[in-house]
Amino acid sequence: QVQLVESGGGLVQAGGSLRLSCTASGRTFSSYAVGWFRQAPGKEREFVAAISWSGGVTYYSDSVKGRFTISRDNPKNTVFLQMNSLKSEDTAVYYCGAAGRVAGTIDGYDYWGQGTQVTVSS
């Protein structure tokens, strides 16, 4: 079992930055790939970024590529999502998930956090 807790969300102006954290407890976190997803009101949860267990492989959605960076610190059981040049359309609840391997779809993930709200004002 893996427990995930997201933090770092908040209110920021367009063009600003935020860094989200996904901290894990439970089973060996370093053996899991981690993904970030987001869900805006009235919309389905969508893929944002993912990172392999070693951190050597990363994937991004086209909508965030070049603006967001995913990274991990395995000794600290934490994965980060650095979000720069934020836009109003980035407003959503952001969730992290843990999976056996990198995946870009929700059903690829076994564990989820409770989410953290990101609001970008224009």
Secondary structure by P-SEA (a helix, b strand, c coil): cbbbbbcbbbbbcccbbbbbbbbbcccccccbbbbbbbbcccccccccccccccccbbbbcccccccbbbbbbccccbbbbbbcccccccccbbbbbbccccccccccccccccbbbbbbcc
